[in-house]
Amino acid sequence: MTCRCGETKRTSATHTFRRTVAGTTFTAETTVDACARCGEPNVPVALVIAFERAVAAELARRGPISGETFRWIRKAAALERMDMSQLLGVSIETIASWEEERRPMDVAAWTVIASLALDAIEGPRPLRARMKARRRNAGASGTTVITLQRARAGSIARVLELLARSAAITDADIADALDVDCAALRARLRELATLGLVRSTTTSSQDEAVRWEPTTRDRDALMDAAARAGVDLDALLPRAKRTPDARWHPIRPRATTATWRAST
Protein backbone atom coordinates (compact mmCIF):
# COMPACT_ATOMS: atom_id res chain seq x y z
CA MET A 1 0.00 0.00 0.00
CA THR A 2 1.39 3.39 -1.03
CA CYS A 3 0.75 6.44 1.15
CA ARG A 4 -0.17 9.83 -0.33
CA CYS A 5 3.37 10.96 0.51
CA GLY A 6 4.72 8.21 -1.75
CA GLU A 7 6.08 5.96 1.01
CA THR A 8 5.37 2.24 0.72
CA LYS A 9 6.79 1.10 4.07
CA ARG A 10 4.25 0.59 6.83
CA THR A 11 4.41 0.53 10.61
CA SER A 12 2.07 0.26 13.57
CA ALA A 13 0.58 3.27 15.34
CA THR A 14 -1.94 3.97 18.08
CA HIS A 15 -5.12 5.65 16.86
CA THR A 16 -7.52 7.37 19.26
CA PHE A 17 -11.23 7.62 18.57
CA ARG A 18 -13.05 10.48 20.30
CA ARG A 19 -16.66 11.64 20.14
CA THR A 20 -18.79 13.75 22.50
CA VAL A 21 -22.50 12.96 22.72
CA ALA A 22 -24.95 14.42 25.24
CA GLY A 23 -22.25 15.75 27.54
CA THR A 24 -20.09 12.60 27.66
CA THR A 25 -16.84 12.21 25.73
CA PHE A 26 -16.24 8.66 24.51
CA THR A 27 -12.69 7.57 23.69
CA ALA A 28 -11.07 4.36 22.49
CA GLU A 29 -7.53 3.47 21.47
CA THR A 30 -6.53 0.80 18.98
CA THR A 31 -3.47 -0.21 16.96
CA VAL A 32 -3.67 0.47 13.23
CA ASP A 33 -1.46 0.35 10.16
CA ALA A 34 0.34 3.67 9.44
CA CYS A 35 2.82 5.20 7.01
CA ALA A 36 6.43 4.75 8.16
CA ARG A 37 7.37 8.25 6.92
CA CYS A 38 4.53 10.66 7.68
CA GLY A 39 2.62 8.54 10.19
CA GLU A 40 -0.74 8.87 8.45
CA PRO A 41 -2.94 6.06 9.85
CA ASN A 42 -5.05 3.66 7.83
CA VAL A 43 -8.16 3.20 9.97
CA PRO A 44 -10.37 0.29 8.80
CA VAL A 45 -14.04 1.17 8.30
CA ALA A 46 -14.95 -1.83 10.46
CA LEU A 47 -13.21 -0.18 13.44
CA VAL A 48 -15.03 3.12 12.86
CA ILE A 49 -18.34 1.26 12.81
CA ALA A 50 -17.33 -0.71 15.92
CA PHE A 51 -16.59 2.51 17.80
CA GLU A 52 -19.89 4.11 16.79
CA ARG A 53 -21.81 1.01 17.83
CA ALA A 54 -19.95 0.91 21.16
CA VAL A 55 -20.91 4.55 21.82
CA ALA A 56 -24.51 3.72 20.92
CA ALA A 57 -24.46 0.76 23.32
CA GLU A 58 -23.20 2.93 26.19
CA LEU A 59 -25.86 5.57 25.48
CA ALA A 60 -28.55 2.89 25.27
CA ARG A 61 -27.43 1.41 28.60
CA ARG A 62 -27.37 4.60 30.65
CA GLY A 63 -28.94 7.48 28.72
CA PRO A 64 -29.57 10.32 29.04
CA ILE A 65 -32.98 10.13 27.40
CA SER A 66 -32.96 12.84 24.75
CA GLY A 67 -33.52 13.42 21.06
CA GLU A 68 -29.75 13.58 20.49
CA THR A 69 -29.11 10.14 22.01
CA PHE A 70 -32.22 8.70 20.31
CA ARG A 71 -30.87 9.76 16.90
CA TRP A 72 -27.36 8.41 17.60
CA ILE A 73 -28.66 5.03 18.82
CA ARG A 74 -31.10 4.66 15.91
CA LYS A 75 -28.42 5.38 13.30
CA ALA A 76 -25.81 3.11 14.90
CA ALA A 77 -28.38 0.29 14.94
CA ALA A 78 -29.08 0.97 11.22
CA LEU A 79 -32.78 1.61 11.83
CA GLU A 80 -34.57 3.94 9.42
CA ARG A 81 -37.15 6.49 10.52
CA MET A 82 -39.74 4.58 8.49
CA ASP A 83 -39.02 1.41 10.50
CA MET A 84 -39.34 3.32 13.76
CA SER A 85 -42.55 4.97 12.56
CA GLN A 86 -44.12 1.57 11.88
CA LEU A 87 -42.87 0.09 15.16
CA LEU A 88 -43.89 2.97 17.43
CA GLY A 89 -47.12 3.90 15.64
CA VAL A 90 -46.12 7.55 15.16
CA SER A 91 -45.41 9.65 12.09
CA ILE A 92 -41.97 10.14 10.59
CA GLU A 93 -42.42 13.84 11.35
CA THR A 94 -42.83 13.05 15.05
CA ILE A 95 -39.57 11.08 15.08
CA ALA A 96 -37.83 13.96 13.28
CA SER A 97 -39.15 16.43 15.86
CA TRP A 98 -37.77 14.24 18.70
CA GLU A 99 -34.35 13.94 17.08
CA GLU A 100 -34.17 17.66 16.31
CA GLU A 101 -35.38 18.36 19.88
CA ARG A 102 -38.37 20.38 18.72
CA ARG A 103 -40.56 18.13 20.87
CA PRO A 104 -39.85 16.41 24.24
CA MET A 105 -38.52 12.88 23.77
CA ASP A 106 -41.05 10.14 24.51
CA VAL A 107 -39.55 7.93 27.24
CA ALA A 108 -41.29 4.73 26.07
CA ALA A 109 -40.14 5.26 22.47
CA TRP A 110 -36.55 5.89 23.63
CA THR A 111 -36.61 2.71 25.74
CA VAL A 112 -37.80 0.63 22.78
CA ILE A 113 -35.08 1.90 20.42
CA ALA A 114 -32.42 1.44 23.12
CA SER A 115 -33.53 -2.17 23.68
CA LEU A 116 -33.51 -2.93 19.95
CA ALA A 117 -30.05 -1.42 19.58
CA LEU A 118 -28.62 -3.39 22.50
CA ASP A 119 -30.16 -6.62 21.21
CA ALA A 120 -28.42 -6.00 17.87
CA ILE A 121 -25.08 -4.94 19.40
CA GLU A 122 -24.55 -7.12 22.45
CA GLY A 123 -27.20 -9.81 22.19
CA PRO A 124 -30.57 -10.24 23.88
CA ARG A 125 -31.09 -9.51 27.57
CA PRO A 126 -34.17 -8.91 29.75
CA LEU A 127 -35.47 -5.34 29.33
CA ARG A 128 -36.15 -4.98 33.06
CA ALA A 129 -32.48 -5.61 33.88
CA ARG A 130 -31.43 -2.97 31.37
CA MET A 131 -33.84 -0.41 32.83
CA LYS A 132 -32.44 -1.02 36.32
CA ALA A 133 -28.88 -0.60 35.05
CA ARG A 134 -29.81 2.66 33.32
CA ARG A 135 -31.33 4.06 36.52
CA ARG A 136 -28.15 3.18 38.43
CA ASN A 137 -25.99 4.99 35.88
CA ALA A 138 -28.34 7.93 35.26
CA GLY A 139 -26.64 11.30 35.26
CA ALA A 140 -23.16 9.97 34.60
CA SER A 141 -21.03 12.26 32.46
CA GLY A 142 -17.39 13.09 31.83
CA THR A 143 -15.22 10.71 29.83
CA THR A 144 -15.94 7.06 29.07
CA VAL A 145 -13.16 4.78 27.82
CA ILE A 146 -14.36 2.07 25.43
CA THR A 147 -12.53 -1.17 24.67
CA LEU A 148 -13.08 -2.01 21.02
CA GLN A 149 -13.60 -5.60 19.92
CA ARG A 150 -12.88 -6.52 16.32
CA ALA A 151 -15.44 -9.31 15.89
CA ARG A 152 -18.35 -7.87 13.90
CA ALA A 153 -22.00 -8.38 14.76
CA GLY A 154 -22.80 -11.24 12.40
CA SER A 155 -19.54 -13.18 12.67
CA ILE A 156 -18.99 -16.77 13.78
CA ALA A 157 -17.11 -15.37 16.78
CA ARG A 158 -20.23 -13.46 17.89
CA VAL A 159 -22.33 -16.62 17.52
CA LEU A 160 -19.95 -18.50 19.80
CA GLU A 161 -19.85 -15.59 22.26
CA LEU A 162 -23.64 -15.58 22.53
CA LEU A 163 -23.66 -19.32 23.11
CA ALA A 164 -20.91 -19.12 25.74
CA ARG A 165 -22.66 -16.34 27.65
CA SER A 166 -26.22 -17.63 27.51
CA ALA A 167 -28.23 -20.48 28.87
CA ALA A 168 -29.34 -22.82 26.07
CA ILE A 169 -30.45 -20.43 23.34
CA THR A 170 -32.26 -21.15 20.08
CA ASP A 171 -30.86 -20.57 16.63
CA ALA A 172 -33.85 -18.28 15.98
CA ASP A 173 -32.85 -16.17 19.01
CA ILE A 174 -29.28 -15.87 17.75
CA ALA A 175 -30.44 -14.95 14.23
CA ASP A 176 -32.73 -12.30 15.75
CA ALA A 177 -29.98 -10.80 17.91
CA LEU A 178 -27.34 -10.68 15.16
CA ASP A 179 -29.74 -9.89 12.30
CA VAL A 180 -28.48 -12.82 10.21
CA ASP A 181 -30.22 -15.33 7.97
CA CYS A 182 -31.54 -18.14 10.17
CA ALA A 183 -31.15 -20.89 7.54
CA ALA A 184 -27.49 -19.99 6.97
CA LEU A 185 -26.92 -19.81 10.73
CA ARG A 186 -28.41 -23.28 11.26
CA ALA A 187 -26.11 -24.71 8.58
CA ARG A 188 -23.06 -23.19 10.30
CA LEU A 189 -24.19 -24.44 13.72
CA ARG A 190 -24.47 -27.96 12.31
CA GLU A 191 -20.91 -27.61 10.96
CA LEU A 192 -19.70 -26.43 14.37
CA ALA A 193 -21.50 -29.41 15.94
CA THR A 194 -19.61 -31.87 13.70
CA LEU A 195 -16.38 -30.26 14.96
CA GLY A 196 -17.46 -30.85 18.56
CA LEU A 197 -17.71 -27.15 19.44
CA VAL A 198 -21.48 -26.93 20.04
CA ARG A 199 -24.38 -29.30 20.50
CA SER A 200 -28.14 -29.08 20.14
CA THR A 201 -30.23 -29.72 23.25
CA THR A 202 -33.55 -30.17 21.45
CA THR A 203 -34.77 -31.81 18.29
CA SER A 204 -37.40 -30.30 16.03
CA SER A 205 -38.58 -30.09 12.46
CA GLN A 206 -36.64 -28.13 9.88
CA ASP A 207 -38.68 -24.93 10.36
CA GLU A 208 -38.72 -24.90 14.16
CA ALA A 209 -36.14 -23.30 16.44
CA VAL A 210 -33.50 -25.57 17.98
CA ARG A 211 -31.75 -24.87 21.27
CA TRP A 212 -27.95 -24.92 21.24
CA GLU A 213 -25.17 -24.78 23.81
CA PRO A 214 -21.36 -24.77 23.59
CA THR A 215 -19.30 -27.72 24.72
CA THR A 216 -17.54 -25.34 27.16
CA ARG A 217 -18.65 -22.11 28.87
CA ASP A 218 -15.07 -20.83 28.92
CA ARG A 219 -15.17 -18.24 26.16
CA ASP A 220 -11.40 -18.18 25.54
CA ALA A 221 -11.19 -21.98 25.53
CA LEU A 222 -14.09 -22.14 23.06
CA MET A 223 -12.45 -19.62 20.71
CA ASP A 224 -9.11 -21.43 20.93
CA ALA A 225 -10.76 -24.75 20.14
CA ALA A 226 -12.54 -23.19 17.15
CA ALA A 227 -9.27 -21.70 15.86
CA ARG A 228 -7.52 -25.07 16.22
CA ALA A 229 -10.36 -26.70 14.28
CA GLY A 230 -9.77 -24.27 11.42
CA VAL A 231 -12.93 -22.18 11.93
CA ASP A 232 -12.76 -18.68 10.43
CA LEU A 233 -14.04 -16.71 13.44
CA ASP A 234 -14.24 -13.46 11.45
CA ALA A 235 -16.42 -15.03 8.73
CA LEU A 236 -19.69 -13.14 8.40
CA LEU A 237 -23.11 -14.75 8.05
CA PRO A 238 -25.51 -13.27 5.48
CA ARG A 239 -27.88 -10.65 6.85
CA ALA A 240 -31.52 -11.53 7.41
CA LYS A 241 -33.77 -11.02 4.41
CA ARG A 242 -36.66 -8.63 5.00
CA THR A 243 -39.70 -8.40 2.77
CA PRO A 244 -40.98 -4.91 1.78
CA ASP A 245 -43.93 -5.27 4.17
CA ALA A 246 -41.77 -6.43 7.10
CA ARG A 247 -42.55 -4.79 10.41
CA TRP A 248 -40.33 -4.27 13.43
CA HIS A 249 -41.65 -5.88 16.58
CA PRO A 250 -40.56 -5.85 20.22
CA ILE A 251 -38.03 -8.60 20.85
CA ARG A 252 -38.86 -11.17 23.52
CA PRO A 253 -36.63 -10.81 26.58
CA ARG A 254 -33.92 -13.47 26.75
CA ALA A 255 -31.00 -13.87 29.13
CA THR A 256 -27.39 -13.17 28.22
CA THR A 257 -24.59 -10.88 29.32
CA ALA A 258 -23.07 -7.80 27.70
CA THR A 259 -20.29 -8.02 25.15
CA TRP A 260 -19.03 -4.42 25.18
CA ARG A 261 -17.07 -3.29 28.22
CA ALA A 262 -16.55 0.32 29.23
CA SER A 263 -15.31 2.15 32.31
CA THR A 264 -15.94 5.69 33.44
N, C-alpha and C positions, 0 to 999 in steps of 0.2 A: 504494500500500500504506500502510495506516494503522498506526502503532505503538500499543502499549498505552497510551502516554502521550498519545495523541491527535494526535501530529505526523504530517503526511503527507510532509514533505520528507525526502529521502534523501541520504546522502553515502557516501563510501567510507571503510572502516576496515580496519586490519590485525587479523586474528584469529589467535591462536596455539593450535594443538592441542598437547596434552601428555598423555602416558600412560607410566606406568612398568610394565614387564613384566620379570620375572626379573632384576631388578637394573639394567636399563638404562632410562633415561628417553628417550623418543622425542618430538621436537618438530618442528613444521612451522608455517610462517607463510604466510598467504594473504590476499589482498584480498577483502573481502566488502562487501555492501550493509549500511548501518547507518542508524539514525535520526539525523537532523540535530540533534535536541534532546537526547535522553538518551544517544545513542550505542549503544543496544542493537543488536547485530549480527543479521543474518539469514543464518545459515549453512546453505547448501543441503545436503540429505541426501546428495547425490552426493559432496560433499567429505568428509563424515564417513566415508562408506564407503571413499572413496579413501585416507584417512589410515589407517583400520583395516587395509585390505589392504596398504598400504605397510609398516606395522609387522609384519604377518604375513610379508611377503616378507623383511624383514630378519632376523626370527627364524628363518625357514626356511633362509636362507642361512648363518647363523653359529651358531645355537643360542642358549643352551645346550639340551641335550636334557633335557627335564623334562616332567612332567605339565602344568605351567602353560603352557609354550610349545606343547605338543601341543594343548591345548584352544583356545588363542588362534588357532593356525594353522587348525585344523579349522573353527572357526566363521567365520573370515574367508573361507575358501574355500567356505563354504556347504555343508559336508559333514555329513550327519547321522550319529549314532552307529550307526544301522542300516546305512548304507552302508559305514562303516568296519568294522563287524562282519563283513559279507559279504566285503569285500575282504581283510581280514587273517585271517579264519578263527578269530576269537575271539568270545567272548560280549560283549553290550552291557555286562554287569556288569564285565567285565575292563577295557573302555575307560573306564568310569566310575571304576574304582579307580585307573587311571593318572592321569586328569585331576584326581582329588581327592587324588592323591599318597598313597594308601593302599597302593600297590604300586609297586615300582621301574619306571620307564618302560622299555619294550622298545625298544632302539636301532633294530632293523630296522623296527618299526612306525612309529617317529618319522620315520625316513628316507623311508619310503613316503609318509606324509602331507605331509611337507615338499616332496617332489618333485611331488606332485599339485597342491599349492597354488601352487608356483612356475610350473608349466606353465599353470595357469589365470590367474595374475596377470601374468607377464612373457613367456609364450610358452615353447615347448619348448626344452630344452637337455640335453646329455648328463649323466646322473646322476653319472658319475665326476668330471666337471669341478666339479660342485656340491659333491661330497664333499671334494675337494681344497681348494676355496675355504673351506668350513666349517672344516676343520682349520687353515687359515692364520689364520682370524679367531677361533678358539676362545678363550674366556676374556675376550673384549673386553667392557667394561662402560662405565659413565659415561653420557654423553649423546650421542645420535645425532640429527643434523639431517636431516630428510627433505624432499626437494623434491617437492611434489605436482604431478601431471599431471592435467588435467581430462578427458582422453579416457577414456571408460569401456571396460570389458573387451571388450564386443561391438560396438564402434563401427567405422565405416568407417576412421577414423583408425588404430585398432589393427590392422586388416587390412593397411593400407599400411605401417605400422611393421614388422610381422612380415615382410612381403615385402622391405622395404628392408634389413632386418638379417639376412636368411637367404639361404643358397644356394637354388636353385630348390626351392620347397616346394609340397606338394600342397594342394589345397583341403580334402581330408579332414584333413590335419595342422592347418590353420588352424582348421577347425571344431572339432577336438578341443581345441586350445589355448584357444580363446575360448568354448567351450561354446555354440556357435551352430548353428542348423539348416544342414546342409550344402547342401541344395537351394537355400535362400534365398541362401546365400553364393555358390554357383556363379552364380546369376542376377546378383548384384551384380558379381562379377568379370567376367562377360561384358559388362556395361554399362561397367565401367571400361576394358575392352579396346577397346570401340568409341570411347572418348574418347582412346585412345592412352596411357593411364597404366600399363597392365600388359599382359603378353602370356603366352600359354600356350606351354610348351616341349615339351609332349607332346600327343598326340591319343589319345582313348580312347572307349569307349562311354559312354552316359549315366550308368551306375551306377558307373563306375570313377573313381578319383582322377586328377586332372589336375595336372601341375606348372605353377606360375606364377612369374613374376619381374617386377619393376617395370622400367619403361623407363629409370629412373635409380636408382642406389644412394644418391644424395644425399637424405637424408630430408627436409630443409627444401625442397629444390627440388621433390621429389615432392608434398609437401603444398601448396606454392604453386601447382603446376600443377593439382592437384585443385581447389583453391579457385577458380582462374581458370576452370576448366571447369564450375563451378557445382555441384560435389559437396558434399553436406552431410556434412562429416567427423564430426559428432557423432551422425549417424543410427545408431540401434542395430539390429542384426540380431536376428531372433527367436531365443530360446534353443532349444537342442537338445531334442527331444522324447524322453522316456525312458518306456519301458513299465514297468508295475508289477514285472515280473520282471527288470528291467535289473540288471546287476552291474557294479561298478567293476572295472577291470582296470589293471595297470601300463601306463603309456604308453611307447611305444617311444621311445628316445632320439633326438632330432633336434637339429641344430645351429642356434643363434641366439644373440643377445646380450641382456643384461638391458635392461629398459625403465626400471625404477625406479633412481634414483641417490640415494645417501646418503653422508654423510661423518661420521666420528667425531672 
